[in-house]
Amino acid sequence: MAVAFTFPGQGSQAVGMGKDLADAFPEARHVFEEVDEALGEKLSKLIWEGPEETLTLTANAQPALMAVSLAAVRALESRGFSLKDKVAYVAGHSLGEYSALAAAGFVSVADAARLLRTRGNAMQAAVPAGEGAMAAIIGLEQADVEAACAEAAQGSVCQIANDNGGGQLVISGAKAAVELAAKLCTEKGAKRALMLQVSAPFHSALMTPAADIMREALAGVAKSAPVVPIVSNVSVTPTSDPDEIARRLVEQVVARVRWRETVEWFGAKGVATLYEVGAGKVLSGLARRINRDIATGAIGTAAEVEAALAALG
């Protein structure tokens, strides 16, 4: 039965992540050194020592999470593991798509770090602080959430940013519109409508300036066909074409993260196990809510690397 690797997005970061990988595997430590060199700063020190509020900043969290994911992949590979031979597909949640692509050889680790630093800065700068917002809507049908967004937008921006599965949708856009849409969702019967502590309205049309910046940034890096097909956030279809991947990464900045559909697609294609590669277990929890027939595993610590190697052969 097929195996897929998934790579976490923002929100999975924690001070100290990846430290035992770096201590146990020289190849993992080298990833952190590569990222430090690419960014011209000791991001590894921030990852391992904090402070948490600085690590959580979008421009830091994005390359940091990628570094931990790639450290885990390099740890596996140092023991003879082959992504190409053992894994049918890769996918990543938002920024995790860059981690997946770096793991599969689409871009170098150094270029992935620089791209994610650019992406984080561009997303942060796209909307003045306080003008955008995001909210999690729990337990309401997608059509009802879309209707609430349309009613609240009134010429402004309010849209579904993440379809995370398990009855969880995230909306994003102009602050007043998102607040109104959250209120309307509650009136329509949502179990919860929770405003999120985020720094910008990610995955909405308000991110268009950031998409333009990423188009230029992606044009300027060397790209190769990934050794494993990537299942895109925006299309939920696999591709190995470098130009198509780059186009989807640009579109991803303003488009919905279709994670529920991605996990459902894996199930339909016979994927029996999803491994979450990197920090945290957010994607594993989502996968269990979406499709209980798919087994989940984590590869984010030295012990988990050993367990995965034993399981995957």
C-alpha positions in Angstrom: 0.0 0.0 0.0 1.2 3.5 -0.9 2.8 5.9 1.5 2.6 9.7 1.3 4.7 12.3 3.1 3.0 15.5 4.3 4.7 18.6 5.6 3.3 21.0 8.3 2.4 24.7 8.0 2.5 27.7 10.2 1.2 27.1 13.7 3.2 23.9 14.2 6.4 25.7 15.3 7.7 25.3 18.9 11.0 26.4 20.5 13.4 23.5 20.6 12.0 21.7 17.5 14.5 19.7 15.5 17.2 20.0 18.2 17.4 16.2 18.9 17.5 15.5 15.1 20.5 17.9 14.8 22.2 16.2 17.8 21.6 12.7 16.6 22.3 13.1 12.8 25.1 15.2 11.3 23.2 15.4 8.1 20.2 17.0 10.0 22.5 19.5 11.7 23.9 20.4 8.2 20.4 21.4 7.1 20.2 24.0 9.9 23.7 25.3 9.0 22.6 25.6 5.3 19.6 27.6 6.3 21.6 29.9 8.6 24.1 30.5 5.8 21.3 31.1 3.2 19.6 33.7 5.4 22.8 35.2 6.8 21.7 34.8 10.4 21.5 32.2 13.1 17.9 31.1 12.6 18.9 27.8 14.3 19.6 29.6 17.6 16.2 31.2 17.4 14.6 27.8 16.6 16.2 26.0 19.5 16.4 28.8 22.2 13.6 31.2 21.3 12.1 33.6 22.3 8.8 32.1 21.1 7.3 35.4 20.0 10.2 36.0 17.6 10.1 32.5 16.3 6.3 32.8 15.7 6.8 35.9 13.4 5.8 34.8 9.9 9.2 35.6 8.3 10.9 33.3 10.8 8.4 30.6 11.3 8.2 29.7 7.6 11.9 28.9 7.0 12.2 27.5 10.5 9.5 24.9 9.9 11.0 24.0 6.5 14.4 23.5 8.2 13.0 21.0 10.7 11.1 19.1 8.0 14.2 18.9 5.8 16.4 17.9 8.7 14.0 14.9 9.3 14.2 13.9 5.6 18.0 14.1 5.6 18.1 12.0 8.8 16.1 9.3 7.0 18.3 9.6 3.9 21.5 9.3 5.9 20.3 5.8 6.8 19.7 4.7 3.2 16.1 5.8 2.9 15.0 6.8 -0.6 12.1 9.2 -1.0 11.8 8.3 -4.7 11.6 4.5 -4.0 9.4 4.5 -0.8 7.0 7.5 -1.1 4.2 7.8 -3.7 3.3 11.4 -3.2 4.3 14.5 -1.2 2.1 17.4 -0.1 2.4 20.3 2.3 0.0 22.6 4.2 0.6 26.1 2.8 4.3 26.9 3.5 4.7 23.1 3.9 4.4 22.8 0.2 7.8 24.4 -0.1 9.2 21.8 2.4 7.7 19.0 0.4 9.2 20.4 -2.8 12.6 20.9 -1.3 12.5 17.3 0.1 11.7 16.1 -3.4 14.5 18.1 -5.1 12.4 20.8 -6.8 14.6 23.5 -5.2 17.6 23.5 -2.9 17.3 23.9 0.8 19.1 27.2 0.6 16.7 28.5 -2.1 13.7 27.2 -0.1 14.8 29.1 2.9 15.3 32.3 1.0 11.9 31.9 -0.8 10.1 31.3 2.5 11.8 34.4 4.1 10.7 36.4 1.0 7.2 34.9 1.2 6.8 35.6 4.9 7.9 39.2 4.6 5.7 39.7 1.5 2.6 38.2 3.2 3.2 40.4 6.3 3.7 43.5 4.2 0.7 43.0 1.8 -1.9 44.4 4.3 -1.3 47.1 6.9 -1.4 45.7 10.5 -4.9 45.6 11.9 -6.7 45.8 8.6 -7.0 42.0 7.9 -8.2 39.1 10.0 -8.9 35.4 10.0 -11.4 33.3 11.8 -11.9 29.5 12.4 -15.5 28.3 11.8 -16.3 25.0 13.4 -19.2 22.7 12.6 -20.9 24.5 9.7 -21.5 23.3 6.1 -19.1 24.8 3.5 -22.0 26.3 1.5 -23.3 28.1 4.6 -19.8 29.5 5.3 -19.4 30.7 1.7 -22.8 32.4 1.9 -21.8 34.2 5.1 -18.6 35.3 3.5 -20.4 36.6 0.4 -23.0 38.5 2.6 -20.3 40.0 4.8 -17.9 41.0 2.0 -20.2 43.7 0.4 -17.4 44.8 -2.0 -14.7 44.0 0.5 -12.7 40.7 0.7 -13.9 37.7 2.8 -13.3 34.1 1.6 -12.5 30.6 2.8 -8.8 30.4 3.2 -8.4 26.8 4.6 -10.6 23.7 4.3 -8.9 21.7 7.0 -11.5 18.9 7.3 -13.3 17.6 10.3 -15.8 20.4 10.1 -13.1 23.1 10.4 -13.0 26.0 7.9 -10.9 29.1 8.2 -12.0 32.4 6.6 -9.8 35.3 5.7 -10.1 38.9 4.5 -10.8 42.5 5.6 -11.2 42.7 9.4 -14.7 44.1 9.5 -15.9 41.6 6.9 -14.4 38.6 8.7 -15.9 39.7 12.0 -19.3 40.0 10.4 -19.0 36.7 8.6 -18.0 35.0 11.9 -21.1 36.5 13.5 -23.3 35.3 10.6 -21.8 31.8 10.8 -22.8 31.6 14.5 -26.3 32.7 13.6 -26.4 30.0 10.9 -25.6 27.3 13.5 -21.8 27.1 13.7 -20.6 25.4 16.9 -17.8 27.9 17.2 -16.6 31.0 15.3 -13.2 31.9 16.7 -11.1 35.0 15.6 -7.5 33.8 15.2 -4.4 35.5 16.5 -2.7 35.9 13.1 -0.6 38.8 11.7 -2.2 39.0 8.3 -5.2 37.7 6.2 -3.4 34.8 4.6 -4.8 32.9 1.5 -7.1 35.7 0.5 -7.2 38.1 -2.4 -5.7 40.8 -0.1 -2.4 38.8 -0.5 -2.2 39.7 -4.3 0.9 41.9 -3.7 2.7 39.0 -2.1 1.7 36.7 -5.0 3.4 39.1 -7.4 6.5 39.1 -5.3 6.6 35.3 -5.2 6.2 35.1 -9.0 9.3 37.1 -9.4 11.2 35.2 -6.6 10.3 31.8 -8.0 11.4 32.9 -11.5 14.9 33.6 -10.1 15.7 30.2 -8.7 16.9 26.9 -10.3 14.1 24.4 -10.4 14.1 20.7 -11.1 11.3 18.1 -11.6 10.6 16.6 -8.1 11.5 13.0 -7.7 8.1 12.4 -6.2 4.9 14.0 -7.5 3.6 16.9 -5.4 -0.2 17.2 -4.7 -0.9 20.9 -4.9 -2.8 22.9 -2.3 -4.7 24.8 -5.0 -5.5 22.0 -7.5 -5.5 18.8 -5.5 -3.8 17.1 -8.4 -0.3 15.7 -8.7 2.4 17.2 -10.9 6.1 17.0 -11.5 6.3 19.8 -14.1 8.5 22.6 -12.6 6.8 25.5 -14.5 3.3 24.2 -13.4 4.5 23.8 -9.8 5.8 27.4 -9.8 2.5 28.7 -11.1 0.6 26.9 -8.4 2.9 28.2 -5.7 2.1 31.8 -6.8 -1.6 31.1 -6.9 -1.4 29.4 -3.5 -0.7 32.8 -1.8 -4.2 34.0 -2.6 -6.1 30.7 -2.9 -7.7 28.2 -0.5 -5.7 25.5 1.1 -7.7 22.4 0.1 -6.4 20.1 2.8 -9.6 18.0 3.3 -9.7 17.3 -0.4 -6.0 16.4 -0.4 -6.4 13.8 2.3 -9.6 12.4 0.6 -7.6 12.3 -2.7 -4.8 10.3 -1.0 -7.5 7.8 0.3 -9.0 7.4 -3.2 -5.5 6.7 -4.7 -4.8 3.9 -2.2 -2.5 5.7 0.2 -2.5 3.6 3.4 -0.2 5.7 5.6 0.4 9.5 5.8 3.6 10.5 7.6 3.8 14.0 8.9 7.4 15.1 8.4 8.7 17.9 10.7 7.4 19.7 13.7 4.2 18.8 15.5 1.3 16.6 14.8 -1.4 19.0 13.5 -1.7 17.3 10.1 -2.0 13.8 11.6 -4.9 15.0 13.7 -6.7 16.5 10.7 -6.1 13.3 8.7 -7.7 11.2 11.4 -10.8 13.4 11.3 -11.0 13.3 7.5 -10.3 9.6 6.8 -10.0 7.1 9.7 -8.9 4.4 7.2 -5.6 6.1 6.6 -2.9 5.4 9.2 -0.8 8.3 10.4 2.8 8.6 11.6 5.1 11.4 12.6 8.8 11.9 11.7 10.0 14.9 13.7 12.3 13.4 16.3 15.3 11.1 16.3 13.2 8.3 17.8 10.5 8.8 15.2 13.1 8.6 12.4 14.2 5.3 13.8 10.6 4.0 14.0 9.8 5.2 10.5 12.9 3.4 9.1 11.8 0.2 10.8 8.3 0.5 9.5 9.2 1.6 5.9 12.1 -0.8 5.5 
